[in-house]
Amino acid sequence: MTPNPTRIPHRLILLWGALLIFGLASVAGWLWLHDRVHKDVFAQKLHETQILNDAFVEHTRQVINNVDIAITAVREHFLRVRSSEELHRFISQLPLTDPIIESIYLINADGQVSLSHNRSLIGRNVGDRDYLAYHRGSSVDRLHIGSVQLGRVTGDYLFRVSRRITDTDGSFGGVVLATLRPRVFSDYYRRLNADAEGLTSLIGIEDRKIRARAPHLSNDLWDNPIQIPFENQIGNVDSGHIRATSQVDGIEREFVFRQVGELPLLLTTAFSDRDIERKVSRHMQPITIGFVAVSVVLVMLTSFLTIVFRQREAFRQLVTFDVLTGVYRRHHFLAQAEKELSRAKRYGSELSVLMVDIDHFKLINDTHGHQIGDRVLQRLGTTFRETLREADFVGRIGGEEFAAVLPQTSILKAFEVAERLRQTVDKTEIPLDHGLPINITVSIGACSLHDPEVNIDTLLARADQALYDAKNQGRNQVCVYEIASCEE
């Protein structure tokens, strides 16, 4: 009832085997070459990142030094003139068009803004800021680079670069500072580091807080100290590289780091394995294309030969098996039945034949349509496969009429098989597209081999006569040719 497995031609096995060996060898060679290219690209990328990081360090150092020069000039002018108006004119004349600098402030010892490029800020108290505490507690004239904080007036996230003002008596006289925009640093880093997962960070060495980052850091993370994976090396060497996982985004990268001159800042630039793989892919692309092209040709050739073979097999299946039900077609069934009958006669074994017909099949087609009729036939074919033995075989003799040959089966056993088949079909429900499912029944006629001179046509005719009796006596029954009465 099912297609027999067909042996694959020896030449086809050799062809697919050769193709597999070629594929494995090519993949191994490609992986070896990929590893070589990966190492070369990594070394080149590390060198480029070191150069890029040096450029970022120099740019950052110059910017902060320029800002330091500006606030130092403001402080010295204030100590010289001690005039608010004169100092304001001086600050107003400073070239504050640089987008990095938000403003310059003069803050007295009490934390009040004394002077600002923006007059509306004068008089505000910022006594709780960290830079005031730092300069108030240290008499050393040292540049302080504060952490990124939200500006109370501007509403922007800024970090402050400040210096202490020391009065003539040596006491704390206040602070002069400039507020810098982290995003401007970040945008500059991002323009030069265009890798998809590239990372550049400006980090305070003392507090481990980020001052600028590309990609830009979310606002809720500015105040969080980060763990620097190479922090043990800081102080021993001013630059280096290390592999680590970013605490912010969880991506593993190769980090290049360097201190920004003498400033308490560390600048890191990093690249990920994905960035390397993109470059490796571009180098490997011609080789990969060539490998794929040759592979495609070989696969197409092998596939063509396989298709030819499968088409021949499909044609054999088509002429052998009924497409709708999966059982044998009439001519193949009759040929198989003749062989089985000859075998039974030769060895003196038993053999039985069943004729099966779907009750009221025309009414099903007329009422529900041929689509449901086909569904009934398909379900019956499935029932045959589930109910009969592997040695039994079934053929579709007519539209809704089927025949089955049961080798080495007595008429009593054939009746039991037929009855089991009838009961199974009787309990089967055929689903409809709309409405409740329908039930179908079958009538079955059975006969067995008694006369060694009988042929298959005679057996089928006897089984058909028994089927006719089952139909006449009410359908949904099994009748046996040798028995005058029918059994339900």
C-alpha positions, 0 to 999 in steps of 0.5 A: 500500500506504500511505495517501496524504498528504491536503491540509490544508484551507486554512481549517485552515491559516489557523486554526492560523496565526492561533493561532500568531501569537496565541501568539507575540504573547502570549509576547512581551507576557508576556516584556516584562511579566515583565521589568518585574515582575522589575525591580520585584521585584528593587528591592523585594527589594534594599531589604527585604534591606538592611533585614533585614541592618541588623536582623541587624547591630544584633542581632549588635552588641548580643549581642556588646556584651552579652557584652563587658560581661559578660567585662569585668565579670568581668575587673574583678572579678578584678583587684579581688578576686583571689579565686578563690572570690569570682570564682566566686560572681560568675560564678555570679550572672551571667545565663548563661541566654542560649543563645548563651553556652556559658560564661565562662572565666578563663585565666591567662598559662600557658594554664590555666583558672583559673575557669569557670562549669563547675568541671569545666573548671578546670585544663585547659590551652588554651595553644595557642588563637589568642586567647592568642597574640593577647592575649599579643602585643598590649598593647592592650585590644581585643576579640578574636573568634576563629574557630569551633573544636571545643571540647575539652570540650564537643564543640561548635563554638564561637567565643570573644570575649575580652579581655586581662588586664593585671597591675599591672606591665603584663605579660600576666596572662591572658585572660577570654573567653566561648564563643558558639554559632554555631548560635544566631546561624544559627537567628536569621538563618534565622528572619527570612530565609525565602527558599529560597536566602536566605543570611546570613553573619557573617564575620571581616574580618581572617581571612575565616573564617565565625562563623555562617551560615544555612543552617548551615555544615558542620563541615569548612568552619569553618576555611577562609578564604573569598574575599569578593567585595567585600573591596576595598570594605571599609574604604572603605565600611561597607555596600553590595551586589554580585552574586557566587557563593557559594564554599560552595554555588556559587549566584549571589546578590545580596549586601548587606553591612555591618560590625557597628559597630566590630567586626571583623565583616562581616554579609552577607545575600543572595538568589538569582534563584530567590528573585526568580522565586518572587515574580515568579511570584506577581505574574504568576500572574493574568496567566498564568492569563488568557493560558493560559485564552484559549490553551486555549480557542483550542487546544481549538477548533482541536483540535476542528476538527482532530480532526473532520478527522482522524477523517474521514481515519481513517475513510477509511483504515479503509475503504481499508486492512486494519488488521492488514496495512496493505494495501488492503482487498478492495473498494478493491484491486479498484477500484484494480486496475480503474483500473490495468487500464484504464490498461494497456489504454489505453496498451498497457502490460504488467501482471501480477497475483500471487495469494499464499497463506500455506501451512498457515495454519490449522495455524499458527492451530490450533497456536500460536493466532490471536495468532501467526496475526495476527503472521504476517499483519502480517509478511507485510504488512511484507514486501510493502512492503519487496519490491514497488515503490512503483507496485505495490499489494497487497490482502487478498482473503481471510483469508490470501490476498493479490493484487498488481497490478504495473503495467508489468511483464511476466510474466518480471519478475513471476515474478522479483518473485514468486520474490524475495518467496517467498524473502524469506518463506521466510527470515523467522522469526516469534518466539513468546512461548515457544520457538523462532521458526517459519518460514512459506512462501507459494505464489504464482500469477502471470499477465499481461495478454495479451488486451485484452478481459480484465477484472480478475476474469479476471486474478485467476482465472488467477492463482488457478489458478496459485496452485492449481497451486503448492499442488498441486505441493508449496507454497512455489513460484511458478507462472505461468498461461501456463506449464504447469510450475512454477518453484521 
